[in-house]
Structures are given as C-alpha cells and as structure tokens.
C-alpha cells in the first residue's frame, strides 16, 4: 500500500511532507527538480533497456521555485515549477524513500555561454 502524505507543501526551499505515521521529511526543491522523472529530464527507455536522454536544459532561478502541486490519483504528486515545467509525476513511495535516504544527484553539465578564445 502506498501511503499518501497528510501534509505536502513548499516550506522555504524544501518540500515538506508529513506521512500518516507522523514521520516528517523535508526534501530540497533543487534536488526534486534535478531528479525530475519525466522523459524529457530523466530520459526514456526502449524495448532493449537503453535509455535515450535529451540534452540537459539549463536551469534558472525559477527552475527551483515550486509554484503549485496537484495529486495524481492516489500514488503521486505533480509539481509545477516556476519556469513552466510540470511533466514529472513524483510517486509518494519514491518521495518517502528519498526522505529516508537522500538520493544521489545526476551530474550537472555546464556549457560556457561564450565561445573560448
């Protein structure tokens, strides 16, 4: 059974979650955005298990600002970010696991804005 948080809201720079058993977790918004599970961010697997990942889009300050949330059935939450991104569904089971054991973040690729001279 997948527990549904009794409380879920942005608090400062974290997503605060309170679970039915009283456990509280505070997940950094920057971490959640960088771990967005949508195909455009995390990639998409094919029949052979290969994962195609699109080029990483640059983040802005708005990329890490949570504007809204919406439940997805009884199993996940959709997060609406300040830069307009909202494709990822975050399963409650995964959020609970991340609260218990913080996940490793993917590397950020940084491209120079100006060509090297």
C-alpha positions as CSV (number, residue, x, y, z in Angstrom):
1,X,0.0,0.0,0.0
2,X,1.3,3.4,-0.9
3,X,1.0,6.0,1.9
4,X,-0.4,9.4,0.9
5,X,1.1,12.3,2.8
6,X,-1.2,14.0,5.2
7,X,0.6,17.3,4.5
8,X,2.6,18.4,1.5
9,X,3.7,21.9,0.8
10,X,6.7,24.1,-0.1
11,X,8.3,25.4,3.0
12,X,11.2,27.8,2.2
13,X,13.5,25.9,-0.2
14,X,12.1,22.4,0.8
15,X,9.1,20.3,0.1
16,X,7.7,19.4,3.5
17,X,5.9,16.0,3.8
18,X,4.1,14.6,6.8
19,X,3.2,10.9,6.5
20,X,0.3,9.1,8.2
21,X,2.7,7.5,10.7
22,X,3.8,11.0,11.8
23,X,7.2,10.9,10.1
24,X,8.2,14.3,8.6
25,X,10.6,14.8,5.6
26,X,12.0,17.9,4.1
27,X,13.2,17.4,0.5
28,X,15.2,20.2,-1.1
29,X,13.3,21.7,-4.1
30,X,16.5,21.8,-6.1
31,X,17.0,18.1,-5.6
32,X,13.5,17.3,-6.6
33,X,13.8,19.3,-9.8
34,X,17.1,17.8,-10.7
35,X,15.6,14.3,-10.2
36,X,12.5,15.1,-12.3
37,X,11.3,11.7,-13.5
38,X,9.7,12.9,-16.8
39,X,11.0,11.6,-20.1
40,X,12.3,15.0,-21.1
41,X,14.5,15.1,-18.0
42,X,15.3,11.6,-17.0
43,X,15.2,10.0,-20.4
44,X,13.0,7.3,-21.9
45,X,13.8,3.6,-22.1
46,X,13.3,1.5,-25.2
47,X,12.5,-2.2,-25.6
48,X,16.1,-3.2,-25.2
49,X,16.6,-1.3,-22.0
50,X,18.6,1.5,-23.5
51,X,17.8,5.0,-22.2
52,X,17.8,7.9,-24.5
53,X,18.3,11.2,-22.7
54,X,17.8,14.6,-24.3
55,X,20.4,17.3,-23.9
56,X,20.1,18.9,-20.4
57,X,18.3,22.2,-20.4
58,X,19.9,25.0,-18.4
59,X,18.3,25.7,-15.1
60,X,17.3,29.2,-14.0
61,X,16.4,30.5,-10.6
62,X,12.7,29.9,-11.5
63,X,13.6,26.2,-12.2
64,X,13.8,25.6,-8.5
65,X,10.7,27.6,-7.3
66,X,7.7,25.5,-6.7
67,X,4.5,27.2,-7.8
68,X,1.9,24.6,-7.3
69,X,1.2,20.9,-6.7
70,X,-1.6,18.5,-7.8
71,X,-2.3,15.0,-6.7
72,X,-2.1,12.2,-9.4
73,X,-4.5,9.6,-8.4
74,X,-3.6,8.1,-5.0
75,X,0.0,7.4,-5.9
76,X,1.9,10.5,-6.9
77,X,2.1,14.3,-7.0
78,X,2.7,16.6,-9.9
79,X,5.0,19.6,-9.2
80,X,4.6,22.8,-11.1
81,X,7.9,24.8,-11.3
82,X,8.4,28.5,-11.8
83,X,9.9,28.1,-15.3
84,X,6.8,26.3,-16.6
85,X,8.0,22.7,-16.3
86,X,5.4,20.3,-14.9
87,X,5.8,17.0,-16.7
88,X,7.1,14.8,-13.9
89,X,4.9,12.8,-11.6
90,X,6.7,12.1,-8.3
91,X,5.4,8.8,-6.7
92,X,4.7,9.1,-3.0
93,X,6.6,5.8,-2.5
94,X,9.7,7.4,-4.1
95,X,9.4,10.6,-2.1
96,X,9.2,8.6,1.1
97,X,12.3,6.6,0.1
98,X,14.2,9.8,-0.7
99,X,13.2,11.2,2.7
100,X,14.6,8.2,4.4
101,X,17.8,8.0,2.3
102,X,18.6,11.1,0.2
103,X,19.3,10.2,-3.4
104,X,22.5,10.9,-5.4
105,X,22.1,13.7,-7.8
106,X,22.9,13.5,-11.5
107,X,25.9,15.5,-12.7
108,X,25.2,19.0,-14.0
109,X,26.7,19.7,-17.4
110,X,27.7,23.3,-17.7
111,X,28.2,24.8,-21.1
112,X,30.0,28.1,-21.5
113,X,27.9,30.9,-22.7
114,X,30.7,32.4,-24.7
115,X,33.0,30.5,-27.1
116,X,36.5,30.0,-25.8
117,X,39.1,32.3,-27.4
